[in-house]
Amino acid sequence: MLRKSASSDRRSAVITGLLLIAGMVAGIFSVVPVIDGADYIVKAITYENQVLIGAFFQLLMVAAYVGIPILMYPILSKHNKGLALGSVAFGIIAGVFIIIGVIILLLLLTLSHEFTKVGTLDESYFQTLGGLLQAGRDLVNHVATTLAFVLAMLLFNCIFYQTKLVPRWLSVWGLIGSTLSILASLLFMIRFIGLDETYMMLNIPIAFQQLVLAIWLIVKGFNPTVQDSVSN
């Protein structure tokens, strides 16, 4: 029975690591440069495939953001059920916000399509509506979604730190990185910073921590001593 449980936990660790990497890769390919440009209303319809590919990869992120906490719940709940449940809740919230972000992205594409029909007749109207959608998308992607998923990761790392399921240096790195990422989102929300170098620098620690954590889970898995002590 113990061997079966250990095998299941090892498999969950590997899948979690793969989902972390998949989520990061999907996040990179979900970037849509044409929407972030100044003339997005004119060019979005021209680069429709770029927008649709970005939306597709953004939807793939839902599988990672929601799947990771759900997959980890049976393992983490043995150590702290409250924090494990909280991570699942934040993961689901992040997934919902990702879907909202995709909807806004597709609305921007629709707006660009309608603008090509009307031309410059009502340009100010389209610019105002497009600006609102663009601002809403930034807040959804870089504040709501990021905060929800990073909070899920913060709870993960709290459990990791308490239990030593992974090395403590890795969980401490995650706690610090999560805190910096939360700070970046809050500063962006109040318009103290933009999507600039400062925002990127504050998010780099958690990005690299997730990559290292993913590799660790795939190669090493969870600390078997901790798992055995819980099973016993």
N, C-alpha and C positions, 0 to 999 in steps of 0.2 A: 504493500500500500504506500509506504514511504517512497519507494523507488518510483512508483507511478506518479506520485505528487511531485517529486523532484524533476521528473522528466517533463511533466506538464508545465512547471514553472520555468524550466530551461527553454522550452518551446515559446512560452509567452515572452520571455526576455528577448529572444532572437527576433520574434515578430515585432515587438515594441521597438527594437533598434532599427529594424527595416522601415517601420512606419515613420520614425523620426527622420530618417534620411529621405524617405519618399516625400514627406511633408516639406522638407527644406528644398528639395529639387523642384517640387510643384510650385512652391512659393517663388522661386527664381523665374520659372517659365510663366508664372501668372502676371508678371509685370507687363504692362501695356504702355510703352513709351508714347504712342500717338495720343492717348487720352491725357497724359500729363503735359503735353505740349500746349503752347499758347493758342494754336489754331486747330484745336481738336475738333471743333464743330465742323470745320470744312474737311479735314483729313480723315476723320474716323471712318466714314463710309468708304473712302478710298482704300483704307487698310483694314477692311472688315474682317479678313481672315486673322489678322493679328489680334483683333479684339475678341473674336470667337475662340481662338486658341487660348488666350489669356483667361477667358471665362471658364473654359474646359479645365485648365489646370487649377484654377481657383476652386472649382468644385471638387477636384481630387483632394484638395487640402482638407475637405470636410471629413473624408475617411480617416485621415491621420489625426486630426484634432479631436475628433469624437472617439475614434477607435482606440487610441492610446490609453486614455483614462479608463475606458470600459474594460479593456484587456488587462490592465494592471490592477483593477479593483479587487479580484479574488486574492491576489497576493498581498496588496497593501492593506486590505481590510483586516487581515490577521493581526496587524500591528497597531493600526489606528483607523478604526472604521469611520469615524467622523471626518478626518482629513481625506480619506480615500473617497468617501461619498461626495465631499466638496469638490474634489478634483474632477469627478465624473460630471457634476453639475456645471462647472465652469467649462469643461470640454464641450458639452452639448450647447451651452450658450455661445461659445466661440463658433461652433458649426453653424448655428442659426445666423449669426452675424456675417459669416462668410457668404451664405446664400443671399442675404440682403445686399451685400456688396456686389455680387454677380448680377442681381436684378438691376441695381443702379448702373452698372457697367453697360448692360444691354439697353437700358433706357437712354444712355448717352449715345449709343450707336443709332437707336431709333431717332433721336433728336437730330443727329447729323444727317440721317436719311431724309427727314422732313425738311431740313434746311436747304438741301439741294433742290427740292421741289419749289420752295418759296423764293429762294435767292436772297438778296439783300433787302427785300421789301420790309421784313420785320426783324432785321438783324439784332436790334437791341433786345427784343423779347427773347430771342434764342440765346443770346449771350448771357442774359440774366438767369434764365432757366438752366442753361448749361453750367453756369458758375455755381448755382445752388446744388445741382446734382454732383458736380465735381467735388465741392466742399463736403457734401454729405458722404460721398464715397471715401474721401480721405479720413473723415472721422470714424466711419464704420471700420475701415481696414486698419488704420494705424492707431486708433484709440480703443474702440469697443472690442474688436476681434483680438487685438494684441493683448489687451488687459485681461480678457477672459482666459486665453490660452496660457499666458505667462503666470497668472494666478494658479491655474491648474498645475503648472510645472513647479511653482513655488511650494505648493502643498506636497507634491511628490518629493521634493528635495528636503522638506521638513521631516518626512517619514524616513527618507534615506539617511539623514543625519542622525536621527534618533536610534535607528536600528543597525546601521552599518551594512545595509544590504548591498551598497556599493561603497567604495572608499570614501572616507569623510572629506578628503580634499576635493573630491568631485562634487559632493553634495554642497559643501561650502561655496565652491565656485558657482554652483547653480543658484544658491540663495542670493549671493551678491549680484550675479548676472540678472536674475529675475527682478531684484530691487531696482537696478539701473534701468532695465527695460520699462518697468512701471513708471519710473520717474520720467523717462523720455516721452511716454504716451501722455502723461499728465501735463508736461511742459508744452507739448504740441497742442493739446486740447485747449489750453489757455492762451495759445498763440505766443508763448514766450520764445519758442523755437519753431522752425519750419521743418520740412523734410530735407534737412541739410546735413552737413558733416557732423554736427553735434548729435543729431538724432541717430545717425548711423553709428557713431562711436559708442553711444550709450547702449546700443543693441548688439554690438559685436560680441561682448563677453558671453551673453546667453546663447547666441548663435553657435559659437565655438564649443561651449559647454554641451549643448545638445548633440553636436556632432561627435564629440569625444564620448559622451554618455552612450550614444547609439553604438559606436564601435565597441565600447566596453561590454555592453549588454550582449552584442552579437558574439564576441570572442570569449568573454569570461562568464557572463550571466550574473546572477545574484550570488551573494556570499552564501555558500551552502551551510556554513556553521550556523548562521542566523536562522535559515529556513528549517534546519534540523531541530533547533532548540524550540521553535514554535510548534513544529509537528509533534514533538515529544511532550 
